[in-house]
Amino acid sequence: MFRKFASIAHSDKYGYTFDTDKWEYRSNPFLSQKFRMFETYGDRMTQHSHDWPVSEEFAIDYLFSLAAAMLDDEELAEKASHSFSGGVHKDTLKFAASLVFNPDKDKEWGKMRYFSMSLGKVTRDREKQHDLRYKQLNEYQDGTPKSILALVTDQHCDGLEMWFIADAVRNWCADNLKNGWMEMPAVQLKWFEGKQSDQYAMARLFRDAVEACQNAGEWLRMKRNATAGVENYRNALERKREREAQAEAHGEIATTESSAA
């Protein structure tokens, strides 16, 4: 699916696209390969350059602009909404939190532990050092939110996927760990530069932009549910009228036959 839509903040120079078929050999885009931008040179929405993945500087405006476009385009809302769900299963987070390196037991040769995030298993079997599904437990695994985030984040994730993973880790740690405080996802991922207050402000704005896109997708779902509810009600009334008309017709027939007898 391909959609072109205007930038809210930079309409004089750039345009945006949502392109589900776009792929290029470029790892870890800031948001997603599907979220792209191009140069207009002030010529409204006419594309005057190749397109490229939306960068950090334009990410927030892109997401708010996408949310606005989703509200006017149901097909876009349906397709784009799939990009705004994600996270990590609670069992995976619980397993990651349990991986705590013990220097008194895990450092000695022959007693080292190996773990597999994909299998959810940990063992001291030295043969696992040759199994690509396993990694050696080390001092960086300490059960903290930072450690958990590193364990559950795939190195091939794009930026938006990483944000949802960080958000899931933050929420789980706050609910399940005694010392589970973690920064907002965009701050934790060190996405924005400047003073700490500026980083927090940008992180909150990014969160609001993500929620705007989620709400646009939810708006479509609720609209469809409301439409289905109204149609069901109308159909029920129509069936009721048909039954009443049939009953009335049968009653008239019965009365006529009784009079004739």
Order of alpha helices (4+ residues) and beta strands (2+ residues): beta-beta-beta-beta-alpha-alpha-alpha-beta-beta-beta-alpha-alpha-alpha-alpha
